[in-house]
Every structure is written in structure tokens, then in C-alpha cells.
């Protein structure tokens, strides 16, 4: 490609949602924390090498499918998840990474290098932890 020689109307997106193919033999539930696992969407869980993507906009059942047979729509933003009782996130952790325990729970630490980052701690309340993706 060469540099522009005239004005260009460059396509744009707000960046608040995306669609990713779902990992084989996987169900992602509406409202679940979704992670990128080897290039495909999967529920958040305790594992290394995952990347937190956001919250599932709907349930997708790819339990009988291959990688990418179905697509899940994911919302990015700030969402409320449960706070892991044994590894509680507190107000002192605001702005720090939160780590995936499962598809609805986050923890303060990486669990001895067994958990992947979900996103950033945005706020901590009695209802749970607001995570920014």
C-alpha cells in the first residue's frame, strides 16, 4: 500500500462489541465472562494463556460443533462479577488486574500463576466487582 494522496473516509467502530467464533464443544451462557482461548471464544475459567474479552450478549451452544462453527457476540465495557471469597478483591485493588476464576467470578491474584487476567478492577461493592474489559 502507498500513503494517501487524497482524503479518505476511514471506516470506524465504537469498539464496544465484537463477534468471535466459539471454541469446539463449548457452551457460553448469556452474561458469562468470555475469554479468548487459542483464537476462539470460551467461558472464563482458571487457566493460563486466556485473554478477557467481555460479557456474552447471548447464550451460544457449540457443544456439538467444531472451533468457530458458531459465533458469540461479546459486549466490552464495565460489568459486575462475583468476588472470589478466598481471594477477595478490595477497594485497594481498584485499577489493578482481576483474574478469572470461572465465567462469573474474579479474584485478586493469579492463584500462583494458574489464572489469566480478566480485566481491570473498576469498582468494588457489596454486590461484587465491576470489571472493565
C-alpha positions in Angstrom: 0.0 0.0 0.0 1.0 3.6 -0.5 0.4 6.7 1.6 -2.8 8.6 1.0 -2.8 11.1 -1.8 -6.3 12.4 -1.1 -8.9 12.4 1.6 -10.3 9.1 2.8 -13.4 8.2 4.8 -11.8 5.6 7.0 -14.4 3.1 8.4 -14.8 3.2 12.2 -16.3 1.2 15.0 -17.1 2.2 18.6 -15.2 -0.8 19.9 -17.9 -1.8 22.4 -18.8 -5.2 20.9 -17.3 -7.9 18.8 -18.2 -11.4 17.4 -15.8 -14.3 17.9 -16.0 -17.9 16.8 -16.7 -20.2 19.8 -14.3 -23.0 20.8 -15.3 -26.5 19.9 -17.5 -28.5 22.4 -18.3 -25.3 24.3 -21.4 -23.6 25.7 -21.2 -19.9 26.6 -24.1 -18.6 28.7 -25.8 -15.2 28.4 -23.9 -12.8 30.8 -20.8 -15.0 31.1 -17.3 -13.6 31.2 -15.8 -14.6 27.8 -12.2 -15.3 27.2 -10.1 -15.7 24.1 -8.7 -19.3 24.2 -6.4 -20.2 21.3 -8.1 -17.8 19.0 -11.7 -18.8 19.9 -14.2 -17.7 22.5 -14.7 -19.7 25.6 -16.1 -19.1 29.1 -13.8 -17.5 31.6 -12.1 -20.1 33.8 -9.0 -20.8 35.9 -6.3 -21.4 33.2 -3.2 -19.6 31.9 -2.9 -18.1 28.4 -6.5 -16.7 28.2 -7.4 -13.1 27.4 -10.5 -11.5 28.9 -12.8 -10.2 26.2 -16.0 -9.0 27.9 -19.6 -10.3 28.6 -21.6 -12.6 26.4 -24.7 -10.9 24.8 -26.5 -14.3 24.5 -26.2 -18.0 25.0 -24.3 -19.9 22.3 -24.3 -23.7 22.4 -21.4 -25.0 20.3 -21.2 -28.3 22.3 -21.6 -30.4 19.1 -19.6 -28.1 16.9 -16.0 -27.5 15.8 -13.9 -24.5 16.5 -15.7 -21.4 15.0 -18.8 -23.2 13.8 -20.9 -20.7 15.9 -20.1 -17.1 16.9 -20.8 -15.3 20.2 -21.5 -11.6 20.4 -19.5 -10.0 23.2 -20.0 -6.6 24.8 -17.0 -4.7 26.1 -17.3 -2.2 28.9 -17.7 -2.5 32.7 -19.6 -5.4 34.1 -20.4 -6.8 37.6 -19.0 -10.2 38.5 -18.7 -12.2 41.8 -15.8 -11.6 44.1 -13.9 -14.8 45.0 -14.4 -15.4 48.7 -10.9 -17.0 49.2 -9.1 -14.3 47.2 -11.2 -11.2 47.7 -10.7 -8.0 45.7 -10.9 -4.8 47.8 -11.0 -1.1 47.1 -7.2 -1.1 47.4 -7.2 -3.1 44.1 -9.1 -0.6 42.0 -7.1 -0.1 38.8 -5.3 -3.4 39.2 -5.8 -6.6 37.2 -8.5 -9.0 38.2 -8.1 -12.7 37.5 -10.6 -15.2 36.1 -11.8 -18.0 38.4 -14.8 -19.1 36.3 -17.2 -17.4 33.9 -18.8 -15.3 36.7 -16.1 -14.9 39.4 -12.9 -12.9 39.6 -10.1 -13.0 42.1 -7.4 -10.6 43.4 -4.3 -12.8 42.5 -3.2 -15.1 39.7 -3.6 -18.0 42.1 0.1 -19.0 41.9 0.3 -18.4 38.2 -2.8 -20.5 37.4 -5.2 -17.7 36.4 -5.4 -15.3 33.5 -6.3 -11.6 33.6 -10.0 -10.9 33.2 -9.7 -7.1 33.1 -9.2 -4.1 35.3 -10.9 -3.6 38.7 -13.2 -0.6 38.2 -15.2 -0.7 41.5 -15.8 -3.0 44.4 -19.3 -3.1 46.0 -21.2 -5.4 48.3 -22.7 -6.9 45.1 -19.4 -7.9 43.6 -16.6 -6.4 41.5 -17.1 -4.2 38.5 -14.5 -5.3 35.8 -13.5 -3.2 32.8 -12.8 -5.0 29.6 
